[in-house]
Amino acid sequence: MARNKTKIAYITSDVTRRRTFERRKRNLIKKVDELSVLCGVQSCALVTAPGEPNQPEIWPSIVDADKLIAQLRDLPSLGQDKQTLDQARFLSKGNERLKEQLKKVEKENREAEVKVALMRCLGGEGVQTADLDEVGSLAEGKVRAVAERIEWLTKSLCLAPLPAVDLQLRL
């Protein structure tokens, strides 16, 4: 039986809010315990009830939580917030990732344009002067790749070396 989606809003009824808090607190502590057991990580939870800030519930125990918090405080400042992101860092990381993707796509597009220009050149059509250097470097790269593949095949298959062929590209 499917449950209805819970609307996330402040619960105005005191009794309902208190019951919901207790139930969700139990579930949160249960999830922290499961995470600790399943993944073999150290974890602790500190939950304070509204109106009772001086009586927090601490899981697993005060001693274990103190040890874990002390270990966290003893880490160098880089280690403490290595994985924490504020909004500015989150956005800048996303921006960097998008810039890298853009560079990659631009490079792929340019390579595709150069391949088309090379095919035109091989087909007898003219090539624009601006594309000549890139077409030449692409052709040289292809020739180099073929030469390396031939060398690898002769070494790995123990074949007699092929007669030397001048693989220089002349435009």
Phi and psi restraints in degrees (value plus and minus 20) as a CYANA .aco file:
   2 ALA   PHI    -100.5   -60.5
   2 ALA   PSI     122.3   162.3
   3 ARG   PHI    -110.2   -70.2
   3 ARG   PSI     137.7   177.7
   4 ASN   PHI     -98.3   -58.3
   4 ASN   PSI     130.1   170.1
   5 LYS   PHI     -89.6   -49.6
   5 LYS   PSI     112.9   152.9
   6 THR   PHI    -100.2   -60.2
   6 THR   PSI     109.2   149.2
   7 LYS   PHI     -98.9   -58.9
   7 LYS   PSI     105.0   145.0
   8 ILE   PHI    -104.7   -64.7
   8 ILE   PSI      82.1   122.1
   9 ALA   PHI    -175.8  -135.8
   9 ALA   PSI     141.5   181.5
  10 TYR   PHI     -82.8   -42.8
  10 TYR   PSI     112.4   152.4
  11 ILE   PHI    -107.1   -67.1
  11 ILE   PSI      99.1   139.1
  12 THR   PHI    -100.5   -60.5
  12 THR   PSI     -50.3   -10.3
  13 SER   PHI     -95.3   -55.3
  13 SER   PSI     104.8   144.8
  14 ASP   PHI     -81.0   -41.0
  14 ASP   PSI     -64.1   -24.1
  15 VAL   PHI     -85.7   -45.7
  15 VAL   PSI     -67.2   -27.2
  16 THR   PHI     -83.9   -43.9
  16 THR   PSI     -61.5   -21.5
  17 ARG   PHI     -83.0   -43.0
  17 ARG   PSI     -62.7   -22.7
  18 ARG   PHI     -84.5   -44.5
  18 ARG   PSI     -64.8   -24.8
  19 ARG   PHI     -84.0   -44.0
  19 ARG   PSI     -62.4   -22.4
  20 THR   PHI     -83.5   -43.5
  20 THR   PSI     -61.8   -21.8
  21 PHE   PHI     -80.2   -40.2
  21 PHE   PSI     -68.6   -28.6
  22 GLU   PHI     -82.7   -42.7
  22 GLU   PSI     -63.9   -23.9
  23 ARG   PHI     -84.8   -44.8
  23 ARG   PSI     -65.8   -25.8
  24 ARG   PHI     -89.7   -49.7
  24 ARG   PSI     -52.6   -12.6
  25 LYS   PHI     -84.1   -44.1
  25 LYS   PSI     -64.8   -24.8
  26 ARG   PHI     -79.2   -39.2
  26 ARG   PSI     -64.9   -24.9
  27 ASN   PHI     -84.8   -44.8
  27 ASN   PSI     -58.7   -18.7
  28 LEU   PHI     -83.9   -43.9
  28 LEU   PSI     -65.9   -25.9
  29 ILE   PHI     -84.6   -44.6
  29 ILE   PSI     -58.6   -18.6
  30 LYS   PHI     -81.8   -41.8
  30 LYS   PSI     -63.0   -23.0
  31 LYS   PHI     -85.8   -45.8
  31 LYS   PSI     -58.6   -18.6
  32 VAL   PHI     -84.5   -44.5
  32 VAL   PSI     -61.0   -21.0
  33 ASP   PHI     -83.3   -43.3
  33 ASP   PSI     -64.9   -24.9
  34 GLU   PHI     -82.3   -42.3
  34 GLU   PSI     -62.1   -22.1
  35 LEU   PHI     -80.4   -40.4
  35 LEU   PSI     -63.2   -23.2
  36 SER   PHI     -83.2   -43.2
  36 SER   PSI     -64.1   -24.1
  37 VAL   PHI     -93.4   -53.4
  37 VAL   PSI     -69.1   -29.1
  38 LEU   PHI     -87.6   -47.6
  38 LEU   PSI     -58.4   -18.4
  39 CYS   PHI    -121.9   -81.9
  39 CYS   PSI     -26.1    13.9
  40 GLY   PHI      46.4    86.4
  40 GLY   PSI      16.1    56.1
  41 VAL   PHI    -130.4   -90.4
  41 VAL   PSI     135.8   175.8
  42 GLN   PHI    -103.3   -63.3
  42 GLN   PSI     114.0   154.0
  43 SER   PHI    -170.0  -130.0
  43 SER   PSI     137.5   177.5
  44 CYS   PHI    -168.8  -128.8
  44 CYS   PSI     140.9   180.9
  45 ALA   PHI    -154.1  -114.1
  45 ALA   PSI     121.1   161.1
  46 LEU   PHI    -151.7  -111.7
  46 LEU   PSI      94.2   134.2
  47 VAL   PHI    -146.7  -106.7
  47 VAL   PSI     107.3   147.3
  48 THR   PHI    -130.7   -90.7
  48 THR   PSI     119.0   159.0
  49 ALA   PHI    -100.8   -60.8
  49 ALA   PSI     127.2   167.2
  50 PRO   PHI     -83.3   -43.3
  50 PRO   PSI     113.3   153.3
  51 GLY   PHI      64.8   104.8
  51 GLY   PSI     -26.9    13.1
  52 GLU   PHI    -151.3  -111.3
  52 GLU   PSI      40.0    80.0
  53 PRO   PHI     -88.5   -48.5
  53 PRO   PSI     -35.8     4.2
  54 ASN   PHI    -109.5   -69.5
  54 ASN   PSI     -23.8    16.2
  55 GLN   PHI    -146.3  -106.3
  55 GLN   PSI      51.0    91.0
  56 PRO   PHI     -96.1   -56.1
  56 PRO   PSI     133.0   173.0
  57 GLU   PHI    -113.8   -73.8
  57 GLU   PSI     106.8   146.8
  58 ILE   PHI    -139.0   -99.0
  58 ILE   PSI     110.6   150.6
  59 TRP   PHI    -142.0  -102.0
  59 TRP   PSI     119.4   159.4
  60 PRO   PHI     -99.2   -59.2
  60 PRO   PSI     -59.3   -19.3
  61 SER   PHI    -174.6  -134.6
  61 SER   PSI     146.9   186.9
  62 ILE   PHI     -83.0   -43.0
  62 ILE   PSI     -61.0   -21.0
  63 VAL   PHI     -84.0   -44.0
  63 VAL   PSI     -67.6   -27.6
  64 ASP   PHI     -85.1   -45.1
  64 ASP   PSI     -60.9   -20.9
  65 ALA   PHI     -84.9   -44.9
  65 ALA   PSI     -61.2   -21.2
  66 ASP   PHI     -81.5   -41.5
  66 ASP   PSI     -61.8   -21.8
  67 LYS   PHI     -81.7   -41.7
  67 LYS   PSI     -64.6   -24.6
  68 LEU   PHI     -86.3   -46.3
  68 LEU   PSI     -61.5   -21.5
  69 ILE   PHI     -86.9   -46.9
  69 ILE   PSI     -58.0   -18.0
  70 ALA   PHI     -84.2   -44.2
  70 ALA   PSI     -59.8   -19.8
  71 GLN   PHI     -82.0   -42.0
  71 GLN   PSI     -60.0   -20.0
  72 LEU   PHI     -85.3   -45.3
  72 LEU   PSI     -62.0   -22.0
  73 ARG   PHI     -88.4   -48.4
  73 ARG   PSI     -49.7    -9.7
  74 ASP   PHI     -95.8   -55.8
  74 ASP   PSI     -36.4     3.6
  75 LEU   PHI     -85.5   -45.5
  75 LEU   PSI     129.1   169.1
  76 PRO   PHI     -82.1   -42.1
  76 PRO   PSI     136.6   176.6
  77 SER   PHI     -78.7   -38.7
  77 SER   PSI     -50.8   -10.8
  78 LEU   PHI     -85.1   -45.1
  78 LEU   PSI     -60.2   -20.2
  79 GLY   PHI     -89.6   -49.6
  79 GLY   PSI     -50.5   -10.5
  80 GLN   PHI     -88.4   -48.4
  80 GLN   PSI     -62.6   -22.6
  81 ASP   PHI    -133.4   -93.4
  81 ASP   PSI       7.4    47.4
  82 LYS   PHI     -80.3   -40.3
  82 LYS   PSI     -61.2   -21.2
  83 GLN   PHI    -121.3   -81.3
  83 GLN   PSI     -22.1    17.9
  84 THR   PHI    -107.3   -67.3
  84 THR   PSI     120.2   160.2
  85 LEU   PHI    -148.6  -108.6
  85 LEU   PSI     113.0   153.0
  86 ASP   PHI    -110.0   -70.0
  86 ASP   PSI     157.2   197.2
  87 GLN   PHI     -81.9   -41.9
  87 GLN   PSI     -59.8   -19.8
  88 ALA   PHI     -84.1   -44.1
  88 ALA   PSI     -64.6   -24.6
  89 ARG   PHI     -86.7   -46.7
  89 ARG   PSI     -59.0   -19.0
  90 PHE   PHI     -80.9   -40.9
  90 PHE   PSI     -66.9   -26.9
  91 LEU   PHI     -87.2   -47.2
  91 LEU   PSI     -58.7   -18.7
  92 SER   PHI     -88.3   -48.3
  92 SER   PSI     -56.4   -16.4
  93 LYS   PHI     -83.9   -43.9
  93 LYS   PSI     -63.4   -23.4
  94 GLY   PHI     -82.7   -42.7
  94 GLY   PSI     -59.8   -19.8
  95 ASN   PHI     -83.8   -43.8
  95 ASN   PSI     -64.0   -24.0
  96 GLU   PHI     -81.2   -41.2
  96 GLU   PSI     -63.4   -23.4
  97 ARG   PHI     -82.8   -42.8
  97 ARG   PSI     -61.5   -21.5
  98 LEU   PHI     -87.0   -47.0
  98 LEU   PSI     -57.3   -17.3
  99 LYS   PHI     -83.7   -43.7
  99 LYS   PSI     -60.8   -20.8
 100 GLU   PHI     -83.6   -43.6
 100 GLU   PSI     -61.8   -21.8
 101 GLN   PHI     -83.0   -43.0
 101 GLN   PSI     -61.2   -21.2
 102 LEU   PHI     -82.2   -42.2
 102 LEU   PSI     -65.2   -25.2
 103 LYS   PHI     -79.4   -39.4
 103 LYS   PSI     -62.5   -22.5
 104 LYS   PHI     -83.1   -43.1
 104 LYS   PSI     -65.5   -25.5
 105 VAL   PHI     -86.5   -46.5
 105 VAL   PSI     -60.3   -20.3
 106 GLU   PHI     -82.1   -42.1
 106 GLU   PSI     -61.2   -21.2
 107 LYS   PHI     -84.3   -44.3
 107 LYS   PSI     -64.1   -24.1
 108 GLU   PHI     -82.8   -42.8
 108 GLU   PSI     -61.0   -21.0
 109 ASN   PHI     -82.9   -42.9
 109 ASN   PSI     -64.0   -24.0
 110 ARG   PHI     -84.3   -44.3
 110 ARG   PSI     -62.0   -22.0
 111 GLU   PHI     -82.1   -42.1
 111 GLU   PSI     -59.0   -19.0
 112 ALA   PHI     -85.4   -45.4
 112 ALA   PSI     -61.3   -21.3
 113 GLU   PHI     -81.9   -41.9
 113 GLU   PSI     -62.3   -22.3
 114 VAL   PHI     -86.9   -46.9
 114 VAL   PSI     -58.1   -18.1
 115 LYS   PHI     -83.9   -43.9
 115 LYS   PSI     -60.8   -20.8
 116 VAL   PHI     -82.8   -42.8
 116 VAL   PSI     -63.1   -23.1
 117 ALA   PHI     -83.2   -43.2
 117 ALA   PSI     -59.1   -19.1
 118 LEU   PHI     -84.0   -44.0
 118 LEU   PSI     -62.3   -22.3
 119 MET   PHI     -84.0   -44.0
 119 MET   PSI     -59.6   -19.6
 120 ARG   PHI     -81.1   -41.1
 120 ARG   PSI     -63.0   -23.0
 121 CYS   PHI     -82.6   -42.6
 121 CYS   PSI     -64.6   -24.6
 122 LEU   PHI     -87.8   -47.8
 122 LEU   PSI     -46.8    -6.8
 123 GLY   PHI    -102.5   -62.5
 123 GLY   PSI     -22.2    17.8
 124 GLY   PHI      78.4   118.4
 124 GLY   PSI     -22.9    17.1
 125 GLU   PHI    -101.2   -61.2
 125 GLU   PSI     143.8   183.8
 126 GLY   PHI     -98.3   -58.3
 126 GLY   PSI     137.6   177.6
 127 VAL   PHI    -138.0   -98.0
 127 VAL   PSI     120.3   160.3
 128 GLN   PHI     -88.0   -48.0
 128 GLN   PSI     128.1   168.1
 129 THR   PHI     -79.9   -39.9
 129 THR   PSI     -56.9   -16.9
 130 ALA   PHI     -84.4   -44.4
 130 ALA   PSI     -47.3    -7.3
 131 ASP   PHI    -109.3   -69.3
 131 ASP   PSI     -30.0    10.0
 132 LEU   PHI     -79.3   -39.3
 132 LEU   PSI     -66.3   -26.3
 133 ASP   PHI     -81.3   -41.3
 133 ASP   PSI     -64.7   -24.7
 134 GLU   PHI     -89.8   -49.8
 134 GLU   PSI     -58.6   -18.6
 135 VAL   PHI     -82.7   -42.7
 135 VAL   PSI     -62.7   -22.7
 136 GLY   PHI     -82.1   -42.1
 136 GLY   PSI     -64.7   -24.7
 137 SER   PHI     -88.1   -48.1
 137 SER   PSI     -55.9   -15.9
 138 LEU   PHI     -84.9   -44.9
 138 LEU   PSI     -64.3   -24.3
 139 ALA   PHI     -83.0   -43.0
 139 ALA   PSI     -62.7   -22.7
 140 GLU   PHI     -82.1   -42.1
 140 GLU   PSI     -59.3   -19.3
 141 GLY   PHI     -82.9   -42.9
 141 GLY   PSI     -62.0   -22.0
 142 LYS   PHI     -84.3   -44.3
 142 LYS   PSI     -62.9   -22.9
 143 VAL   PHI     -82.5   -42.5
 143 VAL   PSI     -62.9   -22.9
 144 ARG   PHI     -81.6   -41.6
 144 ARG   PSI     -62.1   -22.1
 145 ALA   PHI     -83.9   -43.9
 145 ALA   PSI     -60.8   -20.8
 146 VAL   PHI     -84.9   -44.9
 146 VAL   PSI     -62.9   -22.9
 147 ALA   PHI     -83.3   -43.3
 147 ALA   PSI     -61.7   -21.7
 148 GLU   PHI     -85.3   -45.3
 148 GLU   PSI     -59.1   -19.1
 149 ARG   PHI     -85.4   -45.4
 149 ARG   PSI     -62.3   -22.3
 150 ILE   PHI     -81.2   -41.2
 150 ILE   PSI     -64.7   -24.7
 151 GLU   PHI     -82.1   -42.1
 151 GLU   PSI     -64.3   -24.3
 152 TRP   PHI     -83.7   -43.7
 152 TRP   PSI     -62.9   -22.9
 153 LEU   PHI     -84.1   -44.1
 153 LEU   PSI     -60.7   -20.7
 154 THR   PHI     -86.6   -46.6
 154 THR   PSI     -56.8   -16.8
 155 LYS   PHI     -92.0   -52.0
 155 LYS   PSI     -66.1   -26.1
 156 SER   PHI     -95.6   -55.6
 156 SER   PSI     -49.4    -9.4
 157 LEU   PHI    -118.7   -78.7
 157 LEU   PSI     -16.5    23.5
 158 CYS   PHI      33.6    73.6
 158 CYS   PSI      24.4    64.4
 159 LEU   PHI    -109.2   -69.2
 159 LEU   PSI     138.3   178.3
 160 ALA   PHI     -88.8   -48.8
 160 ALA   PSI     120.1   160.1
 161 PRO   PHI     -80.9   -40.9
 161 PRO   PSI     124.2   164.2
 162 LEU   PHI     -93.1   -53.1
 162 LEU   PSI     134.7   174.7
 163 PRO   PHI     -81.5   -41.5
 163 PRO   PSI     125.1   165.1
 164 ALA   PHI     -82.5   -42.5
 164 ALA   PSI     112.3   152.3
 165 VAL   PHI    -145.0  -105.0
 165 VAL   PSI     117.6   157.6
 166 ASP   PHI     -96.4   -56.4
 166 ASP   PSI      91.8   131.8
 167 LEU   PHI    -120.9   -80.9
 167 LEU   PSI       2.2    42.2
 168 GLN   PHI     -92.3   -52.3
 168 GLN   PSI     116.6   156.6
 169 LEU   PHI    -112.5   -72.5
 169 LEU   PSI     108.9   148.9
 170 ARG   PHI    -139.3   -99.3
 170 ARG   PSI     103.0   143.0
